[in-house]
């Protein structure tokens, strides 16, 4: 991958709403070249999805997030990949990571209630043969997500001047 592709990726990661003409102006390229490069990056699955980060709490929606540490028995010939694939196919699962340390997989899930999350763990996750144990941690409050501060208090630090 060349430097221009890297710059396009960084721009899109920062703001996926940038238009190709805007990126072309910033990169000193023709708009059609930027569009072709983006299309190639999508076809190679380097660009996988365009994403919008929503603060659901501010939107008035109740969403329960939980981080689940999972200890598994790796499968012969497939290692952790086959177990991870079974887990990431569930619609409740938002992310799955292979981890170093005490647990093998870290699974981020979302549900409407704590009970829904607990039922997922007990009826779907824990019933997978290769799963030895789980530890569920409920997210109580999100301060920063995907590099974005959700409620920036810096804006409120100005001195109030009154007449």
C-alpha positions as CSV (number, residue, x, y, z in Angstrom):
1,X,0.0,0.0,0.0
2,X,1.4,3.4,-0.9
3,X,1.4,6.6,1.1
4,X,-1.6,8.1,-0.7
5,X,-3.7,5.0,0.1
6,X,-2.6,5.3,3.8
7,X,-3.6,9.0,3.8
8,X,-7.0,8.2,2.3
9,X,-7.5,5.5,5.0
10,X,-6.6,7.9,7.8
11,X,-8.9,10.6,6.4
12,X,-11.8,8.1,6.2
13,X,-11.2,6.7,9.6
14,X,-11.3,10.3,11.0
15,X,-14.4,11.3,9.0
16,X,-16.1,8.8,6.7
17,X,-18.4,11.5,5.4
18,X,-15.6,13.2,3.5
19,X,-16.4,13.5,-0.2
20,X,-13.9,12.3,-2.9
21,X,-13.6,15.9,-4.2
22,X,-12.6,17.1,-0.7
23,X,-10.0,14.3,-0.3
24,X,-8.6,15.0,-3.8
25,X,-8.1,18.6,-2.9
26,X,-6.3,17.7,0.3
27,X,-4.1,15.0,-1.4
28,X,-3.4,16.9,-4.6
29,X,-5.0,14.1,-6.7
30,X,-7.8,14.0,-9.2
31,X,-11.2,13.1,-7.8
32,X,-11.6,10.1,-10.0
33,X,-8.2,8.7,-8.8
34,X,-9.3,9.0,-5.2
35,X,-12.6,7.3,-6.1
36,X,-10.7,4.5,-7.8
37,X,-8.3,4.1,-4.9
38,X,-11.2,3.9,-2.4
39,X,-13.0,1.3,-4.6
40,X,-9.8,-0.8,-4.7
41,X,-9.4,-0.6,-0.9
42,X,-13.1,-1.7,-0.5
43,X,-12.6,-4.6,-2.9
44,X,-9.5,-5.8,-1.0
45,X,-11.6,-5.5,2.3
46,X,-9.1,-3.0,3.7
47,X,-12.1,-0.7,4.0
48,X,-14.6,-3.0,5.6
49,X,-17.4,-0.7,6.6
50,X,-18.3,3.0,7.0
51,X,-19.4,3.6,10.6
52,X,-21.3,6.2,12.6
53,X,-20.7,6.4,16.3
54,X,-23.9,7.2,18.2
55,X,-24.2,8.1,21.9
56,X,-27.3,6.0,22.5
57,X,-27.6,7.2,26.1
58,X,-28.0,10.8,24.9
59,X,-30.5,9.7,22.3
60,X,-32.6,8.3,25.2
61,X,-32.0,4.6,24.3
62,X,-31.1,2.1,27.0
63,X,-28.5,-0.3,25.8
64,X,-26.6,-2.6,28.1
65,X,-23.0,-3.4,27.1
66,X,-20.9,-6.1,28.6
67,X,-17.3,-7.3,28.2
68,X,-17.1,-11.0,28.6
69,X,-13.8,-12.8,29.2
70,X,-13.9,-16.3,27.8
71,X,-11.5,-19.2,28.5
72,X,-11.7,-21.8,25.8
73,X,-10.1,-25.1,24.7
74,X,-8.6,-24.5,21.3
75,X,-9.5,-27.0,18.6
76,X,-7.0,-29.2,17.0
77,X,-6.0,-27.8,13.6
78,X,-8.1,-24.7,14.0
79,X,-6.8,-23.2,17.3
80,X,-9.0,-20.4,18.7
81,X,-10.3,-19.4,15.3
82,X,-13.2,-21.9,15.1
83,X,-14.4,-21.1,18.5
84,X,-14.2,-17.4,17.9
85,X,-16.1,-17.8,14.6
86,X,-19.0,-19.6,16.5
87,X,-19.1,-16.7,18.9
88,X,-18.9,-13.8,16.5
89,X,-21.8,-15.2,14.5
90,X,-24.2,-14.3,17.3
91,X,-26.0,-11.0,16.5
92,X,-25.6,-9.8,20.1
93,X,-21.8,-9.9,19.7
94,X,-20.2,-6.6,18.6
95,X,-16.5,-7.5,18.9
96,X,-14.4,-10.6,19.6
97,X,-10.6,-10.4,20.3
98,X,-8.0,-13.1,20.9
99,X,-6.2,-11.9,24.0
100,X,-3.0,-12.7,25.9
101,X,-3.2,-13.3,29.6
102,X,-5.7,-15.1,31.8
103,X,-8.5,-15.4,29.3
104,X,-8.3,-16.4,25.7
105,X,-11.1,-14.3,24.1
106,X,-12.6,-10.9,24.9
107,X,-16.2,-10.6,23.7
108,X,-18.2,-7.3,23.7
109,X,-21.9,-7.7,23.5
110,X,-25.0,-5.5,23.7
111,X,-28.5,-6.1,24.8
112,X,-31.6,-4.2,25.9
113,X,-31.4,-5.4,29.5
114,X,-29.0,-7.0,32.0
115,X,-31.2,-10.1,32.0
116,X,-30.9,-10.3,28.2
117,X,-27.1,-10.2,28.4
118,X,-27.1,-12.8,31.2
119,X,-29.3,-15.1,29.2
120,X,-27.0,-14.8,26.2
121,X,-24.0,-15.8,28.4
122,X,-25.9,-18.7,30.1
123,X,-27.8,-20.1,27.1
124,X,-25.6,-19.4,24.1
125,X,-22.0,-18.7,25.1
126,X,-21.5,-21.0,28.1
127,X,-23.1,-23.9,26.2
128,X,-20.4,-24.0,23.5
129,X,-18.4,-27.2,24.2
130,X,-15.0,-25.5,24.0
131,X,-15.9,-22.7,26.5
132,X,-14.4,-23.6,29.9
133,X,-15.4,-20.4,31.8
134,X,-16.6,-16.9,31.4
135,X,-16.4,-13.7,33.4
136,X,-18.9,-11.0,32.6
137,X,-18.3,-7.3,33.3
138,X,-21.1,-4.9,32.7
139,X,-20.3,-1.4,31.3
140,X,-21.6,1.2,33.7
141,X,-20.8,4.3,31.8
142,X,-18.9,5.1,28.6
143,X,-16.6,8.0,28.7
144,X,-14.7,7.5,25.4
145,X,-15.4,5.2,22.6
146,X,-13.4,4.5,19.4
147,X,-11.2,7.5,20.2
148,X,-14.0,9.9,20.7
149,X,-14.8,11.6,24.0
150,X,-18.6,11.2,24.4
151,X,-19.2,14.1,26.8
152,X,-16.4,16.6,26.7
153,X,-16.2,18.6,29.9
154,X,-13.4,20.8,28.5
155,X,-16.1,23.0,26.9
156,X,-17.6,23.7,30.3
157,X,-14.4,25.0,32.0
158,X,-14.7,28.6,30.9
159,X,-15.2,31.2,33.7
160,X,-18.8,32.4,33.9
161,X,-18.9,36.2,33.7
162,X,-21.9,38.0,35.0
163,X,-22.7,41.7,35.1
